[in-house]
Each structure stands twice: as C-alpha cells, then as structure tokens.
Amino acid sequence: MDLITLQKKKEDCRTWKNVEPWYTKIQEVAKKINIDNLSIDYGDWFSVGKKEDLSTEQFELLEQAAKILIPWRKGPFNLFGIEIDSEWQSNIKYNLIRPHFNLKDKVVADIGCNNGYYMFRMLEDKPKKLIGFDPAPLTLHQFEFVNHFVKSDITYEMLGVEHLEFYNHKFDFIFMLGVLYHRADPVGTLKSLARGLNSKGEILIDTFMIDGEDEICLTPNKRYSKIPNIYFIPTIPALTNWLTRAGFENIEVIAVTTTTSEEQRKTPWSFDQSLEDFLDENDKTKTVEGYPAPKRVYMKARKIQ
C-alpha cells in the first residue's frame, strides 16, 4: 500500500463505528467554541485557556468531549480548568530529557506520539516543523481536540515507524519514546530511524531495559507486565550494539529510571488497571509474570552520515 493511500486512512477512520462519536463531538466543540489568542502554559500541565473564557454551556460541552475521549494515556492537560489527569505523568519523562536537545528551527518527528503531549511541549522550542506518527484513531482525535484550541501547525500522521523512510522529507531530530520494545525487529526499526534522518541527524529514544554488563536481552514469554506485544528487553550494552549496527555514533546514555506509581497510575481519566496491577503484589521488584519490574534507559545518538 502506498503512502498516500495510508495517509487517507486518517479521513476514512472518521466513519468507523467506534470512531464516529469522537469525531462528531469534536466537530460540535469546534463549531461552538472557537476562540483566538488563548493563554498557553507549556508547564507540566500543558494548559490552554481559563474557565472564565467559556460560558457554562461551552464548559459543559468541552467536559463531555474530553470524557468521551477517555482513556487518556499521556498528559496531563488542563483545558479551560478541566484537569485531564492522564495515566502517565508524561511531564516527568519530558522534564528528564528536555536538557538534552535543542529543536530550534529543526524538522522534528515524534514516533509513537500518542495524543501529542510531547509535541505540544516542544512548541516552546520553536522547531521549524513538528510531525507526529501514530496509527491509533483515539489518540488522533485527542490530539485534534487539544489542537483546536492550541491552533498549532503540528502535523499528525496515522503512520508507523516503518513508514518513516518513505515520508516526503527527512528529519533533523527524531524522538521515539516507549516504542522499541513493541517492535519484533528492533535493529530494523533503528535502521528505519537512521534512513529517516538527514545527514548527522539525531535520535532520542527510551525503552525497557534489564540490568547487566553482558550483550544480551530478555525475551518475555507471551506477556511482560501484562503487555502482550513486548519482544526484546536489552541490557544497555546490547542496546548500544543495536544502535551501532543501525548506523549511529556518539551514543550517550542520558538516564536510567525505574517506573513508579508517581509516573504511571490509575486515574478517572485512564484505564481500569495500571502499574500497581502489573507488579507482583508481594514483590514490587517483579512483574506479575516474575520478570524484573520495568526500568527504562534513555539514549541519544547521531546518524553516522
């Protein structure tokens, strides 16, 4: 299937039975609430507008739309005083990586962008262009719901990392946060990132990891932390080898973190289960399957040519 046909999926999905209610409600919001020059706060809670900007009827409509779009995995957002307390406190991750990049006047991609929380935060850096890749219809509509008020020129493509190298231009900087462990061919995925970069372009990734100095990885049997599509969880030396084989240099470990319930937890805006349900109730250093509990490594690298 060619790229143009795939991109048309973004419009076609509006008519899907499960998607149509989201699209219809967002269109109603767009029609009844259209305000220019709203205040924007690029802080931990990405915030747009104030409650007093809306009538009571508009506020109630906005709240209905936000709730129709549950579950919200990434955030948090504050829209006109409505606090969308997402499952992931994505501000923790963003604040961790923020000192390690400069996006001014760069062409930037966010692979697996979810609802665009990170891209909305990146607007403050004034990149030349921001493009998100994620094939999920729900997160597309969450993005469009928020962006109606932000009025940014961010592009959201319902595409995956495998389409990156066929896109109509290359990128100076690519983020791929929380995606690599979902890919059955991690080295091939990293090669796709390299092919999507301009010469000397950079990537910043994070992925699950296991401790150890050997160049090995964990291959979970069926599920890891109740997640079915987790394929390879490497040590840092193994991940470094993957990056080298994929054509990267200047490989830098930014941080290693253990996921905690401060960062990932159940909220009224998210799923019925979250991190606390994925860990062994008697030993929080292990998943329910008996594997080491989730740790993440954040790495930055540069394309060799």
Wavefront OBJ file of the C-alpha trace (Angstrom):
o trace
v 0.000 0.000 0.000
v 1.468 3.385 -0.991
v 1.963 6.222 1.470
v -0.804 8.418 0.042
v -3.323 5.593 0.478
v -2.162 5.068 4.041
v -2.455 8.774 4.829
v -6.042 8.719 3.565
v -6.806 6.393 6.483
v -6.930 9.477 8.702
v -10.041 10.683 6.887
v -11.557 7.246 6.322
v -11.483 6.340 10.019
v -13.945 9.148 10.836
v -16.761 6.883 9.642
v -15.761 3.806 11.663
v -18.482 2.808 14.116
v -16.321 3.260 17.204
v -14.645 6.441 15.944
v -17.641 8.419 14.656
v -18.840 9.537 18.139
v -15.420 11.042 18.898
v -15.283 12.873 15.587
v -18.884 14.114 15.843
v -18.350 15.507 19.348
v -15.086 17.208 18.363
v -16.822 18.811 15.396
v -19.525 20.100 17.742
v -16.862 21.574 20.019
v -15.107 23.179 17.037
v -18.362 24.761 15.910
v -19.446 26.109 19.294
v -16.064 27.021 20.827
v -13.698 28.897 18.544
v -11.549 31.379 20.445
v -8.353 33.043 19.261
v -5.347 34.171 21.284
v -5.898 31.859 24.225
v -3.320 31.731 27.002
v -0.993 28.713 26.800
v 1.187 27.398 29.621
v 3.936 24.989 28.494
v 4.493 23.662 32.016
v 3.976 20.186 33.472
v 0.215 20.508 32.974
v 0.048 21.653 29.367
v -2.669 24.271 29.799
v -4.860 26.185 27.376
v -7.324 28.909 28.309
v -9.156 29.624 31.541
v -12.584 28.608 32.768
v -13.821 32.194 32.539
v -13.133 32.149 28.783
v -16.184 29.898 28.332
v -19.886 30.096 29.011
v -21.419 27.446 31.264
v -22.828 25.693 28.197
v -19.443 25.708 26.438
v -17.648 24.386 29.523
v -20.110 21.504 29.872
v -19.754 20.631 26.176
v -15.967 20.675 26.494
v -16.045 18.402 29.530
v -18.373 15.957 27.737
v -15.989 15.800 24.768
v -12.926 15.253 26.964
v -14.679 12.369 28.750
v -15.831 10.737 25.501
v -12.127 10.520 24.584
v -11.184 8.503 27.701
v -8.755 6.757 28.186
v -6.087 9.447 28.159
v -2.698 7.710 28.450
v -0.393 10.733 28.034
v -0.603 14.146 29.642
v -1.527 15.857 31.884
v -3.586 18.566 30.196
v -5.587 21.447 31.611
v -8.188 22.771 29.185
v -10.097 25.781 30.461
v -9.801 24.477 34.016
v -10.697 20.868 33.150
v -7.823 18.791 34.524
v -7.257 15.735 32.337
v -5.164 13.653 34.726
v -3.752 11.048 32.365
v -2.444 7.586 33.303
v 1.125 8.672 32.597
v 2.524 11.819 34.145
v 4.434 12.446 30.930
v 5.882 15.656 32.307
v 8.307 13.507 34.340
v 9.758 11.959 31.185
v 9.758 15.229 29.267
v 11.499 17.151 32.044
v 14.131 14.402 32.220
v 15.031 14.581 28.526
v 14.472 18.316 27.989
v 18.066 19.430 28.804
v 19.423 17.074 26.127
v 18.081 18.615 22.923
v 17.675 21.888 21.076
v 14.913 21.873 18.466
v 15.003 25.476 17.304
v 14.491 25.668 13.524
v 14.749 21.876 13.171
v 12.446 19.442 11.384
v 11.300 17.072 14.117
v 9.393 13.781 14.236
v 7.812 12.104 17.256
v 7.317 8.396 16.543
v 4.520 6.877 18.600
v 3.402 10.383 19.527
v 0.156 9.261 21.206
v -2.017 12.367 21.705
v 0.808 14.821 21.083
v 1.605 15.855 24.676
v 5.347 15.918 23.991
v 4.904 17.803 20.716
v 2.755 20.441 22.399
v 5.545 20.903 24.948
v 8.119 21.060 22.116
v 6.344 24.058 20.551
v 8.073 26.232 23.123
v 11.416 25.389 21.426
v 10.203 26.809 18.102
v 11.076 23.930 15.743
v 10.742 24.545 12.021
v 8.295 21.660 11.665
v 6.751 19.078 14.014
v 5.261 15.822 12.725
v 3.804 13.058 14.866
v 3.467 9.437 13.758
v 0.896 7.174 15.428
v -1.683 4.883 13.786
v -4.250 4.978 16.646
v -7.569 6.739 15.873
v -8.312 7.581 19.532
v -5.063 9.445 20.080
v -5.500 11.238 16.748
v -8.816 12.613 17.997
v -7.392 13.525 21.395
v -4.684 15.472 19.566
v -7.199 17.238 17.322
v -9.387 18.053 20.334
v -6.494 19.817 22.095
v -5.026 21.337 18.944
v -8.315 23.007 18.062
v -7.530 25.418 20.884
v -3.734 25.490 20.546
v -4.058 26.170 16.800
v -0.549 24.855 16.116
v 0.719 23.717 12.713
v 1.763 20.299 14.058
v 1.042 17.523 11.540
v -0.344 14.225 12.849
v 0.138 11.227 10.575
v -1.617 7.906 11.187
v 1.582 6.120 10.221
v 4.119 3.916 11.999
v 7.902 3.887 12.223
v 8.018 1.525 9.240
v 6.689 4.360 7.032
v 9.236 6.927 8.178
v 11.832 6.333 5.461
v 9.160 6.710 2.745
v 7.891 10.033 4.060
v 8.116 13.062 1.759
v 11.079 14.579 3.612
v 13.794 13.693 6.132
v 14.176 14.867 9.708
v 16.853 16.605 11.770
v 15.740 15.103 15.068
v 13.572 12.067 15.820
v 12.049 11.085 19.154
v 10.899 7.510 19.699
v 9.757 7.170 23.288
v 8.362 3.868 24.524
v 8.148 2.164 21.122
v 11.218 -0.019 20.540
v 10.105 -2.859 22.825
v 6.905 -3.164 20.788
v 8.876 -3.952 17.629
v 9.715 -7.548 16.680
v 12.801 -6.350 14.762
v 14.492 -3.713 16.948
v 17.615 -3.327 14.811
v 15.467 -2.974 11.688
v 13.407 -0.331 13.489
v 16.530 1.636 14.415
v 17.696 1.379 10.784
v 14.355 2.898 9.743
v 15.061 5.821 12.062
v 18.503 6.262 10.500
v 17.042 6.235 6.985
v 14.513 8.874 8.050
v 17.212 11.298 9.240
v 19.123 13.984 7.428
v 22.921 13.680 7.497
v 24.173 13.873 11.087
v 20.593 13.893 12.343
v 19.930 12.780 15.906
v 17.554 10.461 17.737
v 16.440 10.274 21.338
v 14.816 7.023 22.434
v 13.722 5.311 25.587
v 12.959 1.638 26.037
v 12.629 -1.060 28.688
v 15.970 -2.468 29.844
v 17.401 -5.136 32.121
v 20.480 -4.797 34.283
v 23.728 -6.448 33.243
v 27.042 -5.946 31.500
v 26.568 -8.774 29.007
v 25.258 -8.044 25.495
v 22.002 -9.943 25.983
v 18.274 -9.301 26.194
v 15.171 -10.701 27.851
v 12.573 -12.200 25.510
v 9.333 -12.419 27.503
v 7.059 -15.419 27.055
v 3.656 -14.126 25.881
v 3.406 -11.095 28.217
v 5.547 -8.664 30.157
v 3.841 -6.595 32.855
v 0.556 -7.818 31.308
v 1.532 -6.289 27.944
v 1.330 -8.832 25.071
v 3.484 -7.134 22.412
v 6.812 -6.817 24.213
v 9.514 -8.589 22.233
v 13.042 -7.744 23.402
v 14.281 -6.041 26.590
v 18.036 -5.440 26.270
v 20.883 -4.603 28.576
v 22.486 -1.244 27.852
v 25.470 -2.912 26.105
v 23.058 -4.839 23.856
v 21.091 -1.689 23.001
v 24.352 0.117 22.262
v 25.240 -2.660 19.833
v 21.828 -2.359 18.162
v 22.358 1.377 17.671
v 25.860 0.841 16.273
v 24.624 -1.804 13.835
v 21.851 0.543 12.728
v 24.339 3.254 11.748
v 24.585 5.531 14.799
v 27.519 7.063 16.647
v 28.032 9.406 19.627
v 25.779 7.081 21.625
v 25.008 8.595 25.002
v 23.110 7.203 27.984
v 21.027 10.085 29.327
v 19.382 8.315 32.254
v 18.191 5.038 33.711
v 14.930 5.111 35.670
v 12.610 2.714 37.466
v 8.940 3.268 36.666
v 6.980 4.225 39.790
v 3.338 4.828 40.662
v 4.114 8.545 40.702
v 4.666 8.373 36.952
v 2.118 5.700 35.930
v -1.120 5.088 37.833
v -4.875 4.714 37.554
v -6.952 7.881 37.350
v -10.601 8.623 36.469
v -9.298 9.654 33.026
v -7.432 6.429 32.243
v -7.725 2.637 32.270
v -9.093 0.349 34.977
v -5.588 -1.059 35.530
v -2.145 0.481 35.659
v 1.331 -0.122 37.075
v 0.211 -1.291 40.514
v -1.775 -4.079 38.851
v 1.163 -5.119 36.655
v 3.569 -5.845 39.518
v 3.753 -8.835 41.871
v 1.694 -7.848 44.901
v 4.255 -9.470 47.218
v 7.418 -8.270 45.470
v 7.289 -4.940 43.634
v 10.698 -5.607 42.067
v 8.993 -8.154 39.792
v 6.165 -8.118 37.284
v 3.153 -10.390 37.764
v 4.890 -12.822 35.396
v 8.027 -12.901 37.562
v 10.255 -10.768 35.323
v 12.269 -7.769 36.609
v 9.965 -4.761 37.138
v 10.037 -2.092 34.403
v 13.185 0.005 34.130
v 13.901 2.402 31.294
v 17.037 3.641 29.633
v 17.101 6.938 27.749
v 19.674 7.191 24.965
v 20.683 9.784 22.404
v 22.650 9.039 19.224
v 23.702 10.640 15.946
v 23.493 9.241 12.428
v 26.965 8.479 11.130
v 26.448 10.008 7.686
l 1 2 3 4 5 6 7 8 9 10 11 12 13 14 15 16 17 18 19 20 21 22 23 24 25 26 27 28 29 30 31 32 33 34 35 36 37 38 39 40 41 42 43 44 45 46 47 48 49 50 51 52 53 54 55 56 57 58 59 60 61 62 63 64 65 66 67 68 69 70 71 72 73 74 75 76 77 78 79 80 81 82 83 84 85 86 87 88 89 90 91 92 93 94 95 96 97 98 99 100 101 102 103 104 105 106 107 108 109 110 111 112 113 114 115 116 117 118 119 120 121 122 123 124 125 126 127 128 129 130 131 132 133 134 135 136 137 138 139 140 141 142 143 144 145 146 147 148 149 150 151 152 153 154 155 156 157 158 159 160 161 162 163 164 165 166 167 168 169 170 171 172 173 174 175 176 177 178 179 180 181 182 183 184 185 186 187 188 189 190 191 192 193 194 195 196 197 198 199 200 201 202 203 204 205 206 207 208 209 210 211 212 213 214 215 216 217 218 219 220 221 222 223 224 225 226 227 228 229 230 231 232 233 234 235 236 237 238 239 240 241 242 243 244 245 246 247 248 249 250 251 252 253 254 255 256 257 258 259 260 261 262 263 264 265 266 267 268 269 270 271 272 273 274 275 276 277 278 279 280 281 282 283 284 285 286 287 288 289 290 291 292 293 294 295 296 297 298 299 300 301 302 303 304 305
